[in-house]
Amino acid sequence: MRRIGFVGLGMMGGPMAANLAKAGFAVVGHDVRPEAVEALAAEGVSRADGLGELASCDVAVVMVNTDAQARDVLEELVAQGGPPRIVSMSTILPSTIRELGERAREKGIRVLDAPVSGGPVVARLGSLAIMAGGDGEAFAEARPVLAAMGGAVQHVGPLGAGLAAKLVNNAIAITTLPVVIEALHLGLAQGLELETLVDVVRSSTGNTWVTQSWDQAKALLAFLEGEPAQLESLATTGLKDLELAMTLCRESGLDLPFLGQAVATQGKHGVADVRPHLAALGRALRSP
């Protein structure tokens, strides 16, 4: 697979498409915002004015934001008759991708779900964690494409399994991140030195991704502090993912009250309450 159509060139999709081009793939990009495609021209990504132009590609990668957007894109790609492979990397419901995958299979199109974890900084580095669902042959065919965007690429089961794993991961990651930021600020308020505090937590039971991958976390914290609009966007996307996780709970017949309370809290407070704690960590990181 050498010619790749890429749909959705936002905060995550843009650097992912650029990394594919750097890896030597011929990438044709499409986004509802023409300026998003134009911004990647220097990275070697060419422009498709419509989804129909992607039918001649070997594979279409879809990285849009919502369940509804993914449904619209995949349905149109299938209606256009191709390309023969679709890799859906958007975080949507497993039931959605299974339904759409069945429709695509009837047209001879293979679908893989391959959501990602890591955020925009890690996307730029090409080191995303990618969890894929679909049949083994489809995964093997897509693996070189996925490897150009991710550092850890795993096949976790049949179609929809990647999304189930992603929603479980995000239920943990998104609900804990604000708590970790607040807790580290609490340590600063007690006069503790930030790097020392992180070392202590990393070797103790409070260890999370933030402390375990502290260098990456520092880059993410600096990015979010310096880009208020991106912080807002990331928070909106995070809340969307949590709401998908709650829908998956209902579909599974499960009652998860602690997760439900965490989702309700994040929906109520948003980014405004995170900013002062983020700023405090930023000041500590910049201090000599």
C-alpha positions as CSV (number, residue, x, y, z in Angstrom):
1,M,0.0,0.0,0.0
2,R,1.7,3.1,-1.2
3,R,-1.0,5.6,-2.0
4,I,-3.0,6.8,1.1
5,G,-6.1,9.0,1.3
6,F,-6.3,10.8,4.7
7,V,-9.5,12.3,5.9
8,G,-9.4,14.7,8.8
9,L,-6.3,16.9,9.1
10,G,-6.8,18.6,12.5
11,M,-4.7,18.7,15.6
12,M,-4.1,14.9,15.5
13,G,-4.7,14.0,11.8
14,G,-2.4,16.7,10.5
15,P,0.8,15.4,12.0
16,M,-0.2,11.8,11.4
17,A,-0.6,12.5,7.7
18,A,2.7,14.4,7.7
19,N,4.5,11.4,9.2
20,L,3.0,9.1,6.6
21,A,4.4,11.4,3.9
22,K,7.8,11.4,5.7
23,A,7.8,7.6,5.6
24,G,7.5,7.7,1.8
25,F,3.8,7.1,1.3
26,A,2.0,9.2,-1.3
27,V,-0.6,11.0,0.9
28,V,-3.7,12.7,-0.5
29,G,-5.5,14.7,2.2
30,H,-9.0,15.9,2.5
31,D,-10.5,18.1,5.2
32,V,-13.6,20.3,5.4
33,R,-11.2,23.2,6.0
34,P,-9.1,23.7,2.9
35,E,-6.5,25.6,4.9
36,A,-5.8,22.4,6.9
37,V,-4.7,20.7,3.7
38,E,-2.8,23.7,2.4
39,A,-0.8,23.8,5.7
40,L,0.5,20.3,4.9
41,A,1.6,21.0,1.4
42,A,5.2,21.6,2.5
43,E,5.1,18.2,4.2
44,G,4.3,16.5,0.9
45,V,0.6,16.0,1.4
46,S,-1.4,16.7,-1.8
47,R,-5.1,17.8,-1.9
48,A,-8.3,15.9,-2.6
49,D,-11.3,18.2,-3.1
50,G,-13.8,15.4,-2.4
51,L,-13.9,11.9,-0.9
52,G,-14.6,10.4,-4.4
53,E,-11.0,11.2,-5.3
54,L,-9.8,8.8,-2.7
55,A,-11.3,5.8,-4.5
56,S,-8.1,5.2,-6.4
57,C,-6.0,5.1,-3.2
58,D,-4.8,1.8,-1.7
59,V,-6.3,2.7,1.7
60,A,-8.2,5.6,3.3
61,V,-7.4,6.7,6.8
62,V,-10.2,8.4,8.6
63,M,-9.3,10.7,11.6
64,V,-12.4,12.9,12.2
65,N,-13.7,13.9,15.6
66,T,-17.2,12.5,16.3
67,D,-19.2,9.4,15.8
68,A,-21.6,11.2,13.4
69,Q,-18.7,12.6,11.3
70,A,-17.1,9.2,11.0
71,R,-20.4,7.6,10.0
72,D,-20.8,10.3,7.3
73,V,-17.3,9.8,5.9
74,L,-17.3,6.0,5.9
75,E,-20.8,5.8,4.4
76,E,-19.7,8.1,1.6
77,L,-16.4,6.2,1.0
78,V,-18.4,3.0,0.7
79,A,-21.0,4.6,-1.6
80,Q,-18.2,5.8,-3.8
81,G,-17.0,2.2,-4.1
82,G,-13.6,2.4,-2.4
83,P,-10.8,2.4,-1.7
84,P,-10.5,-1.3,-1.0
85,R,-9.3,-0.7,2.6
86,I,-10.5,1.8,5.2
87,V,-8.7,2.4,8.5
88,S,-10.9,4.3,10.9
89,M,-8.7,5.9,13.5
90,S,-11.5,8.2,15.0
91,T,-12.7,7.4,18.5
92,I,-16.3,6.3,18.0
93,L,-18.5,3.6,19.4
94,P,-17.5,0.0,18.7
95,S,-21.1,-0.7,17.6
96,T,-20.8,2.0,15.0
97,I,-17.7,0.6,13.4
98,R,-19.1,-2.9,13.4
99,E,-22.2,-1.7,11.6
100,L,-20.3,0.3,9.1
101,G,-17.8,-2.5,8.6
102,E,-20.5,-4.9,7.7
103,R,-21.9,-2.6,5.1
104,A,-18.4,-2.1,3.7
105,R,-17.7,-5.9,3.6
106,E,-20.8,-6.3,1.4
107,K,-19.1,-4.0,-1.1
108,G,-15.8,-5.9,-0.9
109,I,-14.1,-3.2,1.3
110,R,-12.1,-4.2,4.4
111,V,-12.4,-2.0,7.5
112,L,-10.0,-1.8,10.4
113,D,-10.6,0.3,13.5
114,A,-7.3,1.7,14.9
115,P,-7.9,4.5,17.4
116,V,-4.8,6.2,18.9
117,S,-3.6,7.4,22.3
118,G,-0.9,10.0,23.0
119,G,-2.2,13.4,22.1
120,P,-0.9,16.0,19.6
121,V,2.7,16.2,20.9
122,V,3.1,12.4,20.6
123,A,1.4,12.5,17.2
124,R,4.1,14.9,15.9
125,L,6.8,12.5,17.1
126,G,5.1,9.6,15.3
127,S,5.0,7.7,18.6
128,L,1.3,7.1,19.1
129,A,-0.1,4.0,20.8
130,I,-2.4,2.4,18.2
131,M,-4.8,-0.4,19.2
132,A,-6.4,-2.1,16.2
133,G,-9.5,-4.2,15.7
134,G,-10.3,-6.3,12.7
135,D,-9.3,-9.6,11.0
136,G,-5.7,-10.5,11.2
137,E,-5.1,-10.3,7.5
138,A,-6.4,-6.7,7.3
139,F,-4.2,-5.8,10.3
140,A,-1.1,-7.3,8.7
141,E,-1.8,-5.4,5.4
142,A,-2.2,-2.1,7.3
143,R,0.6,-2.5,9.8
144,P,3.3,-0.6,7.8
145,V,0.9,2.3,7.5
146,L,0.1,2.3,11.2
147,A,3.8,1.9,12.1
148,A,4.6,5.2,10.3
149,M,2.3,6.9,12.8
150,G,2.8,4.9,16.0
151,G,5.5,3.5,18.3
152,A,3.3,0.8,19.8
153,V,0.9,-0.9,17.4
154,Q,-1.2,-3.7,18.7
155,H,-3.9,-6.0,17.3
156,V,-6.4,-6.5,20.1
157,G,-9.2,-8.4,18.5
158,P,-12.0,-8.4,16.0
159,L,-13.6,-5.2,14.5
160,G,-14.5,-2.9,17.3
161,A,-12.0,-4.3,19.8
162,G,-9.6,-1.4,19.2
163,L,-12.3,1.1,20.0
164,A,-13.4,-0.8,23.1
165,A,-9.8,-0.8,24.4
166,K,-9.4,2.9,23.5
167,L,-12.5,3.9,25.5
168,V,-11.3,1.9,28.5
169,N,-7.9,3.6,28.2
170,N,-9.5,7.1,27.9
171,A,-11.9,6.5,30.8
172,I,-8.8,6.0,32.9
173,A,-6.5,8.7,31.4
174,I,-9.0,11.5,31.0
175,T,-10.5,11.2,34.4
176,T,-7.1,11.0,36.2
177,L,-5.3,13.8,34.3
178,P,-7.0,16.7,36.0
179,V,-6.6,15.0,39.4
180,V,-2.9,14.5,38.9
181,I,-2.5,18.2,37.8
182,E,-4.3,19.3,40.9
183,A,-2.4,17.0,43.2
184,L,1.0,18.1,41.9
185,H,-0.1,21.7,42.5
186,L,-1.0,20.7,46.0
187,G,2.6,19.5,46.5
188,L,4.0,22.7,45.1
189,A,1.8,24.6,47.6
190,Q,3.5,22.6,50.4
191,G,6.9,23.7,49.2
192,L,7.9,20.5,47.5
193,E,10.2,20.7,44.5
194,L,8.3,19.5,41.4
195,E,10.9,17.1,39.9
196,T,11.5,15.5,43.3
197,L,7.8,15.1,43.9
198,V,7.4,13.4,40.5
199,D,10.2,11.1,41.3
200,V,8.5,10.1,44.5
201,V,5.1,9.5,42.9
202,R,6.7,7.6,40.0
203,S,8.2,5.0,42.4
204,S,5.0,4.9,44.6
205,T,1.4,3.8,44.2
206,G,0.3,7.1,42.7
207,N,2.2,6.5,39.5
208,T,0.3,7.4,36.4
209,W,1.2,8.1,32.7
210,V,2.0,11.7,33.7
211,T,4.7,10.7,36.1
212,Q,5.8,7.5,34.3
213,S,6.3,9.5,31.1
214,W,7.3,12.7,32.6
215,D,9.3,14.1,29.7
216,Q,6.3,13.6,27.4
217,A,4.0,14.9,30.0
218,K,6.0,18.1,30.4
219,A,5.9,18.7,26.7
220,L,2.1,18.2,26.8
221,L,1.6,20.5,29.8
222,A,3.7,23.3,28.1
223,F,1.8,22.8,24.9
224,L,-1.6,23.1,26.7
225,E,-0.5,26.1,28.8
226,G,0.7,28.0,25.7
227,E,-2.2,27.1,23.4
228,P,-5.5,28.0,25.2
229,A,-7.6,27.1,22.1
230,Q,-5.9,23.7,21.9
231,L,-6.6,23.1,25.6
232,E,-10.3,23.9,25.0
233,S,-10.3,21.6,22.0
234,L,-8.6,18.7,23.8
235,A,-11.0,19.1,26.7
236,T,-14.0,19.0,24.4
237,T,-12.7,15.9,22.7
238,G,-11.9,14.3,26.0
239,L,-15.4,14.9,27.3
240,K,-16.8,13.4,24.1
241,D,-14.7,10.3,24.6
242,L,-16.0,9.9,28.2
243,E,-19.6,10.2,27.0
244,L,-18.9,7.5,24.5
245,A,-17.5,5.3,27.3
246,M,-20.7,5.9,29.3
247,T,-22.8,4.9,26.2
248,L,-20.7,1.8,26.0
249,C,-21.5,1.1,29.7
250,R,-25.2,1.3,28.9
251,E,-24.8,-0.9,25.9
252,S,-23.0,-3.4,28.1
253,G,-25.6,-3.3,30.8
254,L,-23.1,-2.1,33.4
255,D,-23.5,0.5,36.1
256,L,-20.2,2.3,36.8
257,P,-21.0,5.0,39.4
258,F,-17.4,6.2,40.0
259,L,-16.8,6.7,36.3
260,G,-20.2,8.3,35.9
261,Q,-19.4,10.8,38.7
262,A,-16.0,11.6,37.2
263,V,-17.6,12.3,33.8
264,A,-20.3,14.5,35.4
265,T,-17.5,16.5,37.3
266,Q,-15.5,17.1,34.1
267,G,-18.6,18.2,32.3
268,K,-19.4,20.7,35.0
269,H,-16.0,22.2,35.5
270,G,-14.3,22.2,32.1
271,V,-10.9,23.8,31.4
272,A,-11.4,27.0,33.4
273,D,-10.8,25.2,36.7
274,V,-7.7,23.4,35.3
275,R,-5.9,26.5,34.0
276,P,-4.6,27.9,37.4
277,H,-3.2,24.5,38.3
278,L,-1.6,24.1,34.9
279,A,-0.1,27.6,35.2
280,A,1.4,26.7,38.5
281,L,3.1,23.6,37.1
282,G,4.3,25.7,34.2
283,R,5.9,28.3,36.5
284,A,7.6,25.5,38.4
285,L,8.9,23.9,35.3
286,R,10.4,27.2,34.1
287,S,12.0,28.2,37.4
288,P,15.7,27.7,37.6
